[in-house]
Amino acid sequence: MRFLGIIAGSLLLASCVASTAETLDVNEALEYCGNQIDRTLRQLGRDSMDYTMMPRNIASTDSVWHCRKTTCDEWCAGFWPGVLWYEYEVTGDENIRSEAEKFTSSLEYLSKTPAFDHDLGFLMFCSYGNGYRLTQNPKFKEVILATADTLATLYNPNVGTILSWPRNVEMLGGHNTIMDNMINLEMLFWAAKNGGDHRLYDIAVKHAETTMAHHFRPDYSCYHVAVYDPETGAFLKGMTHQGYADDSMWARGQAWAIYGYTMVYRETRDPKFLDFACKVTDVYLNRLPEDYVPYWDFDDPSIPNAPRDASAAGVVASALLELQGYCQGELRDTYKNAAVKMLTSLSSDSYRSGDKRASFLDHSVGHMPAGSEIDASIIYADYYYLEALLRLKKLNQANDVLATL
């Protein structure tokens, strides 16, 4: 989601408008996204829509969305409803709102189902969370609160983190927590502020602290997976599941860390989390290629012939547009300028799907070691790209207001 932390301070940002922003037409980019959304809805068959089938990916050799059923193990099912909610925010189009509500409602059963894994935040806060933010529908709030309680059942107090993959405990050798799980903490923070048990806040903070202590190397790059003894809480090992190697910097994993710790600072205002968010950001920015879109893993030996990951760029661009609002002076400018460079590249013909596909972006990587979704269009890349564009539009509007004072 995720405008919650940036809006309050956005009127203070007039001094950091970067000259690079002039190369990116945010309104044109948003219009492009709207056109692609309309193409997708037509492709899904407006009058005979199956609202339980969510767009997931389009192979580089294909032109049609591959859709997946909204099952508990389909972790990406919340992103398409989230895209529609963001489009409703842009346009105010009631037809888009209606579609968003219908796709969102197909996920309600997850609030009443035992937790399959940690991905409930992705599934329910991108969909129901955005829906509630824009409509204040009390039913949406009820669903989010119930889902937050369900997610909390995966928390192990001996370890201090949420178990990410119950199904993989034996395979990975213990209580496993993946970096992606940082994003799901936002739903716990929100629930604690909106009628849920304060314990949800405590769980989210402890998870972030434990992850900060064990999930990162001395240079602040992260492991994908941290494994703990479920009884003693002892940290056993850091490893990868989707990256190149256990000791490599998987681009999307580092992106989740940047986004996650920025959000945790917003929710706690604890300076240690802001400091940490900056540290995990800087190691990422310092290793980017010229166009600011990372290779799928920064340590793939086949670079510069390795695939890029537009999804990681979208996640980080959105995170930086929030993070810069918590920083001062040169650091604020650095993060804002980097976000604009990322969005400028993603909005170019090099990364846009354009007429080839109804997705927003090409050139993302899902699970390279498994040979899955390589150099593909993937729905979460589109979600975070649209979110980042909306954040930049709001920031620019705030700057315009200040310029008239």
C-alpha positions in Angstrom: 0.0 0.0 0.0 1.4 2.6 0.8 0.9 6.2 1.2 0.4 6.1 4.9 3.7 7.6 6.0 4.5 9.9 3.2 1.5 12.2 3.1 2.0 14.0 6.4 5.4 15.2 5.6 5.1 15.8 1.9 4.5 19.5 2.1 8.0 19.9 3.4 9.6 18.6 0.3 9.6 21.5 -2.2 13.4 21.9 -1.9 14.2 18.5 -3.2 12.6 18.5 -6.6 15.2 16.9 -8.8 16.0 18.0 -12.3 15.7 14.4 -13.4 12.0 14.5 -12.7 11.6 16.6 -15.8 12.4 13.6 -17.9 9.5 11.6 -16.5 5.9 12.5 -17.3 4.1 11.0 -14.3 0.6 11.7 -15.7 1.5 10.1 -19.0 2.9 7.0 -17.2 -0.3 6.8 -15.1 -2.4 7.1 -18.3 -0.4 4.3 -19.8 -1.1 2.1 -16.8 -4.8 2.9 -17.1 -4.8 1.8 -20.7 -3.1 -1.5 -19.9 -5.6 -2.2 -17.1 -8.4 -1.7 -19.5 -6.7 -4.1 -21.9 -6.4 -6.6 -19.2 -10.1 -6.4 -18.2 -11.1 -6.9 -21.8 -8.7 -9.8 -22.0 -10.2 -11.4 -18.8 -13.7 -11.1 -20.4 -15.6 -8.3 -18.7 -19.1 -9.9 -19.1 -18.0 -13.4 -18.1 -15.4 -12.6 -15.5 -14.1 -15.3 -13.1 -13.2 -13.2 -10.1 -11.3 -16.1 -8.5 -8.7 -16.1 -11.3 -6.0 -13.5 -10.9 -3.4 -12.3 -13.5 0.0 -13.6 -12.4 2.5 -13.4 -15.3 3.1 -13.2 -19.0 6.1 -15.0 -20.5 8.3 -13.0 -22.8 7.2 -15.2 -25.7 3.5 -14.7 -24.9 1.0 -11.9 -25.0 -1.8 -13.1 -22.7 -1.9 -13.1 -18.9 -1.5 -16.4 -17.2 -4.0 -16.4 -14.4 -4.0 -18.4 -11.2 -6.8 -19.4 -8.8 -7.1 -17.5 -5.5 -5.9 -20.4 -3.4 -4.1 -20.0 -0.1 -0.7 -20.9 -1.7 -1.1 -18.4 -4.5 0.8 -15.6 -2.8 0.3 -13.1 -5.7 -3.5 -13.1 -5.7 -3.8 -9.8 -3.9 -1.8 -7.7 -6.3 -4.3 -7.5 -9.1 -7.1 -6.2 -6.8 -4.5 -3.8 -5.5 -3.7 -2.5 -9.0 -7.4 -1.9 -9.5 -7.7 0.0 -6.2 -4.8 2.2 -7.2 -6.4 2.8 -10.6 -9.7 3.8 -8.8 -7.7 6.2 -6.7 -6.2 7.8 -9.9 -9.4 8.0 -11.9 -12.4 7.8 -9.5 -14.0 5.5 -12.1 -16.9 3.7 -10.4 -16.6 0.8 -12.9 -13.0 0.2 -11.8 -14.1 0.4 -8.2 -16.8 -2.3 -8.9 -14.2 -4.6 -10.5 -11.8 -4.0 -7.5 -14.5 -4.9 -5.0 -15.4 -8.1 -6.9 -11.8 -9.3 -7.2 -11.1 -8.4 -3.6 -14.1 -10.3 -2.3 -12.9 -13.5 -3.8 -10.1 -13.4 -1.1 -12.4 -13.1 1.9 -12.2 -16.8 2.8 -8.5 -16.4 3.6 -9.5 -14.4 6.7 -11.4 -17.5 8.0 -8.8 -20.1 7.0 -5.8 -21.3 9.1 -2.6 -19.7 8.0 -0.9 -21.5 5.2 2.2 -19.3 5.3 3.3 -15.7 5.9 2.0 -14.2 2.7 -1.4 -13.1 4.1 -0.1 -9.5 4.2 0.6 -9.5 0.5 -2.7 -11.2 -0.2 -5.0 -9.2 2.0 -3.4 -5.8 2.7 -2.7 -5.0 -1.0 -6.4 -5.8 -1.7 -8.5 -5.2 1.4 -6.1 -2.7 2.8 -6.2 -0.5 -0.2 -9.9 -1.0 -0.5 -10.5 0.1 3.1 -8.2 3.1 2.8 -10.2 4.4 -0.2 -13.8 3.4 0.8 -13.8 3.0 4.7 -16.0 -0.1 4.1 -16.4 -1.6 7.6 -16.6 -5.1 6.1 -13.1 -4.6 4.7 -11.8 -3.6 8.2 -13.4 -6.7 9.7 -11.6 -8.9 7.2 -8.2 -7.3 7.7 -8.5 -7.6 11.5 -9.4 -11.3 11.3 -6.5 -11.9 8.9 -4.0 -10.2 11.1 -5.0 -12.5 14.0 -4.5 -15.5 11.6 -1.0 -14.3 10.6 -0.1 -13.9 14.2 -0.6 -17.6 14.8 2.7 -18.2 12.9 4.7 -16.2 15.4 7.2 -18.2 17.5 8.0 -16.3 20.7 11.1 -18.5 21.3 12.5 -17.2 18.1 11.0 -13.7 17.9 9.8 -14.0 14.2 6.9 -15.2 12.2 7.4 -18.6 10.6 7.4 -18.0 6.9 7.0 -21.5 5.4 5.5 -24.1 7.7 5.7 -26.6 4.9 9.5 -26.2 4.6 10.6 -26.5 8.3 12.1 -29.9 7.7 13.6 -29.1 4.3 15.3 -25.9 5.6 16.3 -27.3 9.0 14.3 -25.3 11.4 12.0 -22.3 11.9 12.5 -20.3 8.7 11.9 -16.6 8.1 12.3 -15.0 4.7 13.1 -11.4 4.0 9.7 -11.0 2.1 8.0 -11.5 5.5 8.9 -7.9 6.4 6.2 -6.6 4.1 3.5 -8.6 5.9 4.2 -6.8 9.2 2.4 -3.7 7.9 -1.0 -5.5 8.3 -0.1 -6.3 11.9 0.8 -2.7 12.7 -2.4 -1.5 11.0 -4.6 -3.9 12.9 -3.0 -2.9 16.3 -4.0 0.7 15.5 -7.5 -0.1 14.3 -9.1 -2.2 16.9 -6.9 -5.2 17.0 -4.8 -6.5 20.0 -1.7 -4.4 20.8 0.1 -7.8 20.8 0.1 -7.5 17.0 2.3 -4.4 17.3 4.7 -6.1 19.6 5.0 -9.1 17.3 5.8 -6.9 14.3 8.4 -4.9 16.2 10.1 -8.1 17.6 10.1 -9.7 14.2 11.8 -6.6 12.7 14.4 -6.5 15.5 15.2 -10.2 15.3 15.5 -10.0 11.5 17.7 -6.9 11.9 20.0 -8.9 14.2 20.4 -12.1 12.2 19.3 -11.7 8.6 22.1 -9.3 7.4 25.8 -9.5 6.6 28.3 -6.9 7.8 27.8 -4.9 4.6 24.0 -4.8 5.3 23.1 -7.1 2.3 20.6 -9.7 3.4 20.2 -13.4 3.2 16.9 -14.5 1.7 16.3 -17.0 4.4 17.2 -17.1 8.1 16.9 -20.4 9.9 16.4 -20.7 13.7 16.1 -23.4 16.3 12.4 -23.4 17.1 12.9 -24.3 20.7 15.9 -22.2 21.8 15.6 -19.4 19.2 19.3 -19.8 18.3 20.2 -18.5 14.8 21.4 -21.5 12.8 22.2 -20.2 9.3 21.5 -17.7 6.6 20.8 -19.1 3.1 19.1 -18.4 -0.1 16.1 -20.0 -1.8 15.6 -17.7 -4.8 18.9 -16.0 -5.1 22.1 -17.0 -6.9 23.9 -18.2 -3.7 23.7 -18.2 0.0 26.2 -15.3 0.2 24.9 -13.3 -2.8 22.7 -10.2 -2.8 19.4 -11.2 -4.4 17.9 -8.0 -5.7 14.3 -8.5 -4.7 15.2 -9.7 -1.3 17.2 -6.5 -0.7 14.2 -4.6 -2.1 11.9 -6.1 0.5 14.4 -5.1 3.2 14.5 -1.5 2.0 10.7 -1.3 1.8 10.1 -3.2 5.0 12.4 -1.2 7.3 11.1 2.1 5.9 7.6 1.0 6.8 8.7 -0.2 10.3 10.2 3.2 11.0 7.0 4.9 9.9 5.0 2.7 12.3 7.3 3.0 15.3 9.3 6.2 14.8 12.2 4.4 16.4 15.4 6.0 15.0 17.2 2.6 14.9 14.9 1.5 12.1 15.4 4.6 10.1 19.2 4.2 10.4 18.9 0.6 9.4 16.6 1.4 6.4 19.3 3.8 5.1 22.1 1.2 5.6 20.3 -1.5 3.6 19.4 1.1 1.0 22.9 2.3 0.5 24.4 -1.1 -0.2 21.8 -1.6 -2.9 22.1 1.9 -4.5 25.9 1.6 -4.6 25.8 -1.5 -6.8 23.2 -0.5 -9.3 23.9 -0.5 -13.1 23.7 2.8 -15.0 19.9 2.6 -15.6 19.1 1.9 -11.9 17.3 -1.3 -12.7 19.1 -4.2 -11.0 20.2 -7.5 -12.3 18.1 -10.2 -10.7 21.1 -11.0 -8.3 23.9 -8.5 -7.8 26.4 -11.4 -7.7 25.4 -13.4 -10.7 28.7 -14.1 -12.5 27.0 -13.8 -15.9 26.5 -10.0 -15.4 26.2 -8.0 -17.7 24.4 -10.8 -19.5 22.1 -11.7 -16.6 18.4 -10.9 -16.6 17.3 -7.6 -15.0 14.5 -7.5 -12.4 12.1 -4.7 -13.0 10.0 -5.8 -10.0 12.9 -5.0 -7.6 13.2 -1.6 -9.1 9.5 -0.9 -8.6 9.6 -2.0 -5.0 12.7 0.1 -4.2 11.4 3.2 -6.1 8.2 3.2 -4.1 10.1 2.7 -0.8 12.6 5.5 -1.6 9.8 8.0 -2.2 8.7 7.3 1.4 12.2 7.0 2.9 13.4 10.4 1.5 10.6 12.1 3.4 12.1 10.9 6.7 15.6 12.2 5.7 17.2 15.6 5.5 19.5 17.5 3.1 21.7 15.6 0.7 20.4 12.2 1.7 16.9 13.2 1.0 17.9 14.4 -2.5 19.9 11.2 -3.1 17.0 9.0 -2.4 14.4 11.1 -4.3 16.7 11.3 -7.3 17.4 7.6 -7.3 13.6 6.8 -7.2 13.0 9.1 -10.2 15.8 7.5 -12.1 14.3 4.1 -11.5 10.9 5.2 -12.6 12.3 6.9 -15.6 13.9 3.7 -16.8 10.9 1.6 -16.0 8.7 4.1 -18.0 11.0 3.8 -21.1 10.5 1.6 -24.1 13.2 -0.6 -22.7 11.0 -1.9 -19.9 7.4 -1.1 -20.9 5.3 -4.0 -22.2 3.6 -1.5 -24.6 1.6 -3.1 -27.4 3.2 -6.5 -26.9 1.3 -7.3 -23.7 -1.4 -5.9 -21.4 1.0 -5.8 -18.4 2.8 -2.5 -17.5 6.4 -3.8 -17.4 8.6 -6.5 -19.0 11.8 -7.9 -17.6 11.2 -9.2 -14.2 12.5 -12.4 -12.6 10.4 -14.6 -10.2 12.4 -17.7 -9.2 15.6 -18.1 -11.1 16.9 -21.3 -9.4 13.5 -23.0 -10.2 13.5 -21.7 -13.8 10.3 -19.9 -13.1 9.1 -16.5 -14.5 12.5 -15.5 -15.9 12.5 -12.3 -18.0 8.7 -12.1 -17.6 5.9 -9.7 -16.9 4.8 -10.3 -13.3 1.9 -8.8 -11.5 3.7 -7.5 -8.4 6.1 -5.6 -10.6 3.1 -3.7 -12.0 1.6 -3.2 -8.5 4.7 -1.5 -7.0 5.4 0.5 -10.2 1.9 1.9 -10.1 2.2 2.6 -6.4 5.5 4.4 -6.9 4.0 6.6 -9.7 1.2 7.5 -7.4 3.6 8.4 -4.6 5.6 10.6 -6.9 2.5 12.3 -8.2 1.4 13.1 -4.7 4.9 14.4 -3.9 4.9 16.6 -7.0 1.5 18.0 -6.2 2.7 18.9 -2.7 5.6 20.7 -4.2 3.3 22.6 -6.5 1.2 23.7 -3.6 4.2 25.0 -1.8 5.4 26.8 -4.9 2.3 28.9 -4.9 2.5 30.0 -1.2 
